[in-house]
């Protein structure tokens, strides 16, 4: 403090005026100076500057200096007192210090020597320490290097692995390696130049992997498009084997290849591995190798789906799964449209249909496998949508192309192919009911084609038939024909050989063709998943259509064609009779092959009986028509002299044409009832037919003669002409009485000539009084004489009488006869008038 005070003290002496000013300071100034002094005493010298500045800033600098001197002197006295008090101790301390100095010198020399010795010894230690430090630095550097290499080496190894995977085209593992390299290894390695280069190459590698995977996918899509028919062919062949063989269980302890491939694909789909299949770029495996392996149980085993799985995983890792799914579905839809487009000439051969079906099956086999081995690449809704599109196009294409087909064998093969196609896809879970509905539609077309073929067949049979009974010389021939046609005739069996069957070759051939048609219908009904009742109903309806339309038209054609003789028509009647009797055998035949009893409720009945009846009736009508036409040919030879006089001697002889006509009828009806060379009981035309034909012939003769008599072109008729005509009618009545056909009761056949007979008797007997008196009565002798016909004939006789009167110079008898005729004519006219009023 004293030293500090000395530094502050001014060297100039304090002047008198200053002391005067200090004495005059106020109490406040004194107190302030006291405070400053205390602050100087208690404050560190480094901080005393502001305090002294306040002193110098004030006006009482001298006064303060005086007080400061007083305070310093006070402190000096206190110090002096203290020093005096401790002086002896100080002296003692100095004395002790002098003694210590010698010892200190000794100690110093010892320390110096020790230091020299220590420095000498420590130099070697320092060298060792320096070496140790250098070693420690190297060790630390090595540890740091090892640590850095520990982080860098995995990066380099992983990058090398990435390059290897890229070279071997294992792109999905490469992408996983790339992901791990970017996310884990590179951040740990630090900021090195090679890391920066790697980081810059990662996007390029990703793009390269993505593009390469897409190229492989495109190759895969193109490959399965080209080979879809091969895939479908294998699937259809396996479905066909599955239908024909019983389901067999795989031997115990042997794992089918299908399971192994499925397991491998599951691993691939989950990204767990890349097997040998995944390394192939093609979508189709070696088909020859696959065919040699008995364990292949699915057409999808022909396809390597690894490009799809790989591309799916790669795009999933890249966050582009939606892009990949959209692209895949779009491309497959395009391929579906190409597959579903049939060739324009597909209908020409079965191979065209087979190739079309193979491609479709191959397409959907691939889609079904992708559906079940990937998670969401395609879903059920997408596959069902594709199938609905395909189904509509398939049905439309088959309807169009099948309509061009006119070969029943091709239609049947097409049906079997469609059934196999439907069964194959149904095995993969696709609904195929529309295909079977379409097959039922094609069934109608198939029936029409069969009708056309059988129409040709029936016509050929009819054209080749000789319409003669079949001669049989041996037992073998007889058994042959009875095996072809169900002939059951015990009497014919008893007859010795040689003998004749009652029908011609037409009957067994037609019967066999009917059975062949039924077989053809049955073949189409197979594998359509129809019940026995439905199959039976379908066959019966088709057979009915064949009978009522095709066979009926053929029979009508055979009956109506030109140059058909009466013998042929008779044989047609016999043939149709036997075919009619065989209809129940056809019923039994259908029942046996369909296992449906013919008496089942709502079962369709065959219309064969009515068909053959109609044909027989048509043949009968044709016989009547043909016989009448032949009669007309004879009648055209009639040459009556309508003005001939009354014969004076014997009755006139019948006309020559009429004698020929009667002879023809006798021979004809003998043929009708007994064909030459055939047993009587089996060659007889049905009695009613023969009777009807005979009655029709007699009526036609009677009607024709009546027409000749009443012909408007014949203006005059003499009594002689009536006598000639009467003789001809007598000849006809003689033929009728002779009974050319058995079975007529009494004189039934004579009734055909009753109209003409009564008319001729009325004129030849000139019994007008009886006629006019009894007209309208049931007991009238001339009940069947029409007054119109009588009037017309009487007028012709009047004209003839007038001519005779002119030439007879008005003989009285002739004039009287002429008057009588006029009177009768008036009376007839009155009868006719009364008849019209009533």
Secondary structure, DSSP 8 states (H G I E B T S, - for coil): -HHHHHHHS-SS---HHHHHHHHT--HHHHHHHHHHHHHHHHS-GGG-HHHHHHHHHSS-HHHHHHHHHHHHHHHHHHHHHHHHHHHHHHHHHHHHHHHHHHHHHHHHHHHHHHHHHHHHHHHHHHHHHHHHHHHHHHHHHHHHHHHHHHHHHHHHHHHHHHHHHHHTT-HHHHHHHHHHIIIIIHHHH-S-HHHHHHHHHHHHHHHHHHHHHHHHHHHHHHHHHHHHHHHHHHHHHHHHHHHHS------TT---HHHHHHHHHHHHHHTS---GGGG--SSB--HHHHHH-TT---GGGGB--HHHHHHHHHHHHTT-HHHHHHHHHHHHHHHHHHHTS--TTGGG-HHHHHHHHHHHHHHHHHHHHHHHHSSSSS-HHHHHHHHHHHHHHHHHHHHHHHTT---HHHHHHHHHHHHHHHHHHHHTT---HHHHHHHHHHHHHHHHHHHHHHHHHHHHHHHH---S-EEE-SHHHHHHHHHHS----HHHHHS-SSEEESS-HHHHHHHHHHHHHHHHHHHHHTTS---HHHHHHHHHHHHHHIIIIIIHHHHHHHHHSTT--HHHHHHHHHHHHHHHHTHHHHHHHHHHHHT--TT-TT-----HHHHHHHHHHHHHHHHHHHHHHHHHHHHTT----TT----SSS-----HHHHHHHHHHHHHHHHHHS-TTS-HHHH---HHHHHHHHHHHHHHHHHHHHHHHT-TT-----HHHHHHHHHHHHHHHHHHHTTSSTT--TTGGGGGGHHHHHHHHHHHHT-HHHHHHHTT-TT-TTTT--HHHHHHHHHHHHHHHHHHHHHTTS-HHHHHHHHHHHHHHHHHHHHHHHHHH-
